[in-house]
Structure formats: C-alpha cells, structure tokens
Amino acid sequence: MNKFLERLQSRKVLVADGATGTNLQKMGLQPGLAPEDLVMDQPDLILKLATAFASAGADILLTCTFGGTRLRMKESKYAQRVSEVNTRAVELTREAASTGTEILVAGSIGPTGLLMKPFGPLSPEEAIAAFTEQVQGLVAGGVDLLVIETMFAFDEADAAFKAARAVTDLPIVVSFSYDRGVRTMMGVKPAEMIKRYKLMGAALVGANCGTSLENMEKVEQEYAAAEPGFPLWIKPNAGLPRMLDGNTVYDVSPGQMGEFAKKYAALGARVVGGCCGNTPEHIAAIAKEFK
C-alpha cells in the first residue's frame, strides 16, 4: 500500500509543513525571483528550510514546486528544464525527510497564474500539458503523494487532476483557497468542491491560504456537513497579512495555531499544517498537540 494511505489508516492526525515563500523571503529570497530557481541555484537554502520543518515535527514535507509549471516559470532561466527542476526539488525534500522518521514527501502543484478561457488566455489543453510535464518530474523524483493546492476554479484544478491521474496512480490531495469568506475568488463553494473531487477520486480535499483561522473553521464545517467523515487537508495562513514598515507581517502565534489545529482535527482534518506566515515554530506547536 502507498505509504501516505497507510499512514492515514492509523487514524492519527498527520502534521504537514509550513510556508515556503514567506520563510524563504526571510532567508534572503529577493523580490521577483521564483523560489523554484533556488532549487537549482541555492539548494542548500531549500534543504535548510525543509530540514527545519522536519525537525519541528512535520510528517509531510511539500516540495518547493508551487510554481513549477512551464507557464509559471516562463521568465525563469530554467523554463526549458521544468521536469529537471521538479525532480531535483523532490530529491532535496527527500534528503530533508531522511533526517526524521517516516516523513513523507508531497509534490506541490499550484495554479499556473493564468485564467482559463473564456476569462483568460489559457486553454484546457495547454493547462493539462503544463501540469503533465510538472507531474512527470515530481513522480520521477519519487514523491509519496501529489497536492494540487491554492486553487480557486474548477477548470484549472480539473486540468491538474486529469494530468496527474494520467501520469500516476499516487494519492492526490486537492486544496482550494477561500479568500471571499466561504467562497473562492471564482465563487466556488466548499460543498460543491468536496463533492466534485470525492467523485473524481481525490484521497483528501481541503483548504489552504487566503483566509483567517476562524474563517478556515467555517470552510471546514461546510466540507464536513456536505460529506461527513471524508478526510480533510487543512493548511491555513498564520492569520491575514498586514504591512508594517514595508514588511508583510502575520500575527497568529505558534500557540494560537496549535489551538486551532485541535479544532480542525475535531472537524475531520486528517492533515494539518500551515501556509503563508507559518514558521517551523508554528509547525512545532501543531505537532505538540498531536504527538
């Protein structure tokens, strides 16, 4: 059996890692530079962050490939080496995972940054081709599962899911971002989302980024009401960001994150981690609640 699915059968809550982008910015990532470039140019930085999350108690580490499609990397000097970048990201994450016990590696797949037709220029065929190339690189690297995350529209998430399933039978998690209360920017509702991707065969569905801890609880309540007992993946921001002296600040403390993690688990979350603003200290506080 797949290692991720086997771990889920234990009924224990698994802890996912924290933020990639906001932590790399603190570590020196310059504005306008894609984190995926660091996979090739500064692998030690990627390894250092992933290892910190492993040491904090994460059971699942995500690869630094959120923007790892050809469409999103078009300005990168590695635009013609997309598959290689994704494979290398898995290798680095796997190295960090080896510092802990039975830590799983998840391949992160984010939006392309383009709207699908008729709202934007991207066709379903182009989207599927881009996601297929990325998934092939992630699978070649040896991921344990795939996470299609921070999605806001069915058409793009469907393209990513179809691409992933055409390449591999690995478990797929689908996570949407609800930045309009309990709606995404394209109007998707949690109940609609969970029913759609349960039917398509997702191992888990969930939510990440884009909202407050309190609002994430409401989103999860809608998931649970629509499909009672279906396993959920919850990875909220450390609160909503605000600007302070030109810097982006997240106000939720590690202790607060740990308290809300317990609430999410009580509602059916089987995996709890953190998105933007979540440091290794935040993940350690979540891990403390479940370990």
C-alpha positions as CSV (number, residue, x, y, z in Angstrom):
1,M,0.0,0.0,0.0
2,N,1.1,3.6,-0.6
3,K,2.9,5.0,2.4
4,F,0.6,8.0,2.7
5,L,-2.6,6.0,2.6
6,E,-1.1,3.5,5.0
7,R,-0.4,6.3,7.5
8,L,-3.9,7.7,7.1
9,Q,-5.3,4.3,8.2
10,S,-3.8,4.8,11.6
11,R,-6.4,7.5,12.2
12,K,-3.7,9.7,13.7
13,V,-3.6,13.4,12.6
14,L,-0.6,14.0,10.3
15,V,1.3,17.2,10.5
16,A,2.2,19.0,7.3
17,D,5.0,21.6,7.0
18,G,4.6,25.4,6.9
19,A,5.2,28.2,4.4
20,T,7.8,28.1,1.7
21,G,7.6,31.5,0.2
22,T,7.4,33.7,3.3
23,N,10.1,31.8,5.0
24,L,12.4,31.9,2.0
25,Q,11.9,35.7,1.9
26,K,13.1,35.9,5.4
27,M,16.1,33.8,4.4
28,G,17.1,36.1,1.6
29,L,14.9,35.3,-1.4
30,Q,14.8,38.5,-3.5
31,P,11.5,40.0,-4.7
32,G,10.7,38.9,-8.2
33,L,12.9,35.8,-8.0
34,A,11.0,32.5,-8.3
35,P,11.5,30.1,-5.4
36,E,11.9,27.3,-8.0
37,D,15.1,28.9,-9.2
38,L,16.6,28.3,-5.8
39,V,16.2,24.6,-6.3
40,M,19.0,24.8,-8.8
41,D,20.9,27.9,-7.7
42,Q,20.8,27.6,-3.9
43,P,19.8,24.1,-3.0
44,D,21.3,24.4,0.5
45,L,18.7,27.1,1.3
46,I,15.8,24.8,0.2
47,L,17.3,21.9,2.2
48,K,17.8,24.1,5.3
49,L,14.1,25.2,5.4
50,A,12.7,21.7,4.7
51,T,15.0,20.2,7.4
52,A,13.8,22.8,9.9
53,F,10.2,21.7,9.3
54,A,11.3,18.1,9.6
55,S,12.9,18.9,13.0
56,A,9.8,20.7,14.0
57,G,7.8,17.5,13.8
58,A,6.3,17.6,10.3
59,D,5.1,14.2,8.9
60,I,4.7,15.6,5.4
61,L,7.1,17.9,3.6
62,L,6.0,19.7,0.4
63,T,8.4,20.3,-2.5
64,C,9.4,23.8,-3.5
65,T,7.4,23.5,-6.8
66,F,4.3,25.5,-6.2
67,G,5.0,27.5,-9.4
68,G,6.8,24.6,-11.1
69,T,4.9,24.6,-14.4
70,R,6.4,25.9,-17.7
71,L,3.7,28.6,-17.8
72,R,4.6,30.0,-14.4
73,M,8.4,29.6,-15.0
74,K,8.3,31.3,-18.4
75,E,10.6,34.1,-17.1
76,S,12.9,31.7,-15.3
77,K,16.3,30.8,-16.8
78,Y,15.2,27.2,-16.1
79,A,12.0,27.5,-18.2
80,Q,13.3,24.8,-20.6
81,R,14.3,22.5,-17.7
82,V,10.9,22.2,-15.9
83,S,10.9,18.5,-15.4
84,E,14.5,18.6,-14.1
85,V,13.7,21.4,-11.6
86,N,10.7,19.4,-10.2
87,T,12.7,16.2,-9.9
88,R,15.6,18.0,-8.1
89,A,13.1,19.6,-5.7
90,V,11.9,16.1,-4.7
91,E,15.4,14.9,-4.2
92,L,16.2,17.9,-1.9
93,T,12.9,17.4,0.1
94,R,13.6,13.6,0.4
95,E,17.1,14.4,1.8
96,A,15.4,16.7,4.4
97,A,12.9,13.9,5.1
98,S,15.6,11.4,5.8
99,T,16.6,13.5,8.9
100,G,13.4,12.4,10.6
101,T,11.3,9.2,11.0
102,E,8.9,8.1,8.3
103,I,8.5,11.6,6.9
104,L,6.6,11.7,3.6
105,V,7.3,13.9,0.6
106,A,4.4,15.6,-1.3
107,G,4.7,17.2,-4.7
108,S,3.3,20.7,-4.6
109,I,1.3,21.8,-7.7
110,G,0.0,25.4,-7.7
111,P,-2.0,27.4,-10.2
112,T,-0.4,28.5,-13.4
113,G,-1.0,32.2,-12.8
114,L,-3.3,32.4,-15.8
115,L,-7.1,32.3,-16.1
116,M,-8.7,29.7,-18.2
117,K,-10.8,30.6,-21.3
118,P,-13.1,32.5,-21.6
119,F,-11.9,34.6,-18.7
120,G,-8.2,34.4,-19.7
121,P,-5.9,33.1,-22.4
122,L,-5.3,29.5,-21.1
123,S,-7.0,26.6,-22.9
124,P,-7.7,23.3,-21.1
125,E,-5.2,21.5,-23.5
126,E,-2.4,24.0,-22.6
127,A,-3.1,23.6,-18.9
128,I,-3.1,19.8,-19.0
129,A,0.1,19.8,-21.0
130,A,1.8,22.1,-18.5
131,F,0.7,20.1,-15.4
132,T,1.6,16.8,-17.1
133,E,5.2,18.0,-17.5
134,Q,5.4,19.0,-13.9
135,V,3.8,15.8,-12.6
136,Q,6.2,13.7,-14.6
137,G,9.1,15.5,-12.9
138,L,7.7,15.1,-9.5
139,V,6.9,11.4,-10.0
140,A,10.4,10.8,-11.4
141,G,11.8,12.2,-8.2
142,G,9.8,9.8,-6.1
143,V,7.0,11.7,-4.3
144,D,4.6,9.8,-2.0
145,L,1.6,11.9,-3.0
146,L,0.6,15.0,-5.0
147,V,-1.0,18.1,-3.6
148,I,-2.9,20.4,-6.0
149,E,-3.1,23.5,-3.8
150,T,-4.3,27.1,-3.6
151,M,-6.8,26.5,-6.4
152,F,-9.8,28.8,-6.9
153,A,-11.6,27.5,-10.1
154,F,-12.8,24.1,-11.1
155,D,-11.4,24.3,-14.7
156,E,-7.8,24.7,-13.7
157,A,-8.0,22.2,-10.8
158,D,-9.7,19.7,-13.1
159,A,-6.8,20.1,-15.6
160,A,-4.2,19.5,-12.9
161,F,-6.1,16.5,-11.6
162,K,-6.6,14.9,-15.0
163,A,-2.9,15.5,-15.8
164,A,-1.8,13.9,-12.5
165,R,-4.1,10.9,-12.9
166,A,-2.9,10.3,-16.5
167,V,0.7,10.1,-15.2
168,T,0.4,8.2,-11.9
169,D,-1.9,6.4,-9.5
170,L,-0.4,8.1,-6.5
171,P,-2.8,9.7,-4.0
172,I,-4.0,13.2,-4.9
173,V,-5.0,15.9,-2.5
174,V,-7.0,18.9,-3.8
175,S,-7.0,22.1,-1.8
176,F,-8.8,25.3,-2.6
177,S,-8.2,28.8,-1.3
178,Y,-11.3,30.6,0.0
179,D,-10.4,34.3,0.1
180,R,-14.0,35.5,-0.2
181,G,-15.5,34.2,3.1
182,V,-16.6,30.7,2.3
183,R,-16.2,31.2,-1.5
184,T,-13.2,31.3,-3.7
185,M,-12.5,34.3,-6.0
186,M,-14.4,32.5,-8.7
187,G,-17.3,31.7,-6.5
188,V,-16.6,28.0,-5.7
189,K,-18.3,26.8,-2.5
190,P,-16.8,24.2,-0.2
191,A,-19.8,21.8,-0.5
192,E,-19.5,21.9,-4.3
193,M,-15.8,21.4,-4.2
194,I,-15.7,18.4,-1.9
195,K,-18.5,16.5,-3.8
196,R,-16.7,17.1,-7.1
197,Y,-13.3,15.8,-6.1
198,K,-14.5,13.0,-3.9
199,L,-16.3,11.7,-7.0
200,M,-13.1,12.2,-9.1
201,G,-11.1,10.1,-6.7
202,A,-9.2,12.5,-4.5
203,A,-7.7,10.9,-1.4
204,L,-8.3,14.1,0.6
205,V,-9.8,17.5,-0.1
206,G,-9.1,20.7,1.8
207,A,-8.3,24.3,2.0
208,N,-5.2,26.4,2.4
209,C,-4.0,30.0,2.4
210,G,-6.3,33.0,1.7
211,T,-8.3,33.4,4.9
212,S,-8.3,33.8,8.7
213,L,-8.2,30.9,11.2
214,E,-11.8,31.5,12.1
215,N,-13.0,31.5,8.6
216,M,-11.0,28.3,7.8
217,E,-13.1,26.7,10.5
218,K,-16.3,27.7,8.7
219,V,-15.0,26.4,5.4
220,E,-14.2,23.1,7.1
221,Q,-17.6,22.9,8.7
222,E,-19.2,23.2,5.2
223,Y,-16.9,20.4,4.0
224,A,-17.9,18.2,6.9
225,A,-21.6,18.9,6.5
226,A,-21.5,18.1,2.8
227,E,-19.5,14.8,3.1
228,P,-19.4,13.6,6.7
229,G,-16.3,11.6,7.5
230,F,-14.4,12.4,4.3
231,P,-10.7,13.1,5.3
232,L,-9.7,16.7,5.1
233,W,-6.4,18.6,4.5
234,I,-6.2,22.0,6.3
235,K,-3.3,24.4,5.9
236,P,-4.2,27.9,6.9
237,N,-2.2,31.1,6.9
238,A,-0.9,32.4,10.2
239,G,-3.7,34.9,10.1
240,L,-4.3,37.6,7.4
241,P,-1.2,39.6,6.4
242,R,-0.7,43.2,7.2
243,M,2.1,45.7,6.2
244,L,4.4,47.1,8.9
245,D,7.3,49.4,7.9
246,G,7.2,47.9,4.4
247,N,7.2,44.3,5.6
248,T,4.5,41.7,5.5
249,V,3.5,40.6,9.0
250,Y,1.4,37.6,10.2
251,D,0.1,38.0,13.7
252,V,-1.0,34.5,14.7
253,S,1.3,33.0,17.3
254,P,2.5,29.4,17.3
255,G,0.4,28.7,20.4
256,Q,-2.8,30.0,18.6
257,M,-2.0,27.9,15.6
258,G,-1.8,24.8,17.8
259,E,-5.1,25.6,19.4
260,F,-6.9,25.9,16.1
261,A,-5.2,22.8,14.8
262,K,-7.1,20.9,17.5
263,K,-10.4,22.4,16.3
264,Y,-9.6,21.5,12.7
265,A,-8.9,17.9,13.7
266,A,-12.1,17.7,15.7
267,L,-14.0,18.6,12.5
268,G,-12.3,15.9,10.4
269,A,-8.9,17.2,9.4
270,R,-6.5,14.3,9.0
271,V,-3.6,16.5,7.9
272,V,-3.0,19.9,9.5
273,G,-0.1,22.3,8.6
274,G,0.4,25.9,7.8
275,C,0.6,28.2,4.8
276,C,1.9,31.8,4.5
277,G,3.5,33.1,7.7
278,N,3.8,29.7,9.3
279,T,7.4,29.2,10.6
280,P,9.0,26.0,11.9
281,E,7.9,27.2,15.4
282,H,4.3,27.2,14.3
283,I,4.6,23.7,13.0
284,A,6.3,22.6,16.2
285,A,3.2,23.9,18.1
286,I,0.9,22.0,15.8
287,A,3.0,18.8,16.2
288,K,2.9,19.2,20.0
289,E,-0.9,18.9,20.0
290,F,-0.8,15.5,18.2
291,K,2.4,13.9,19.3
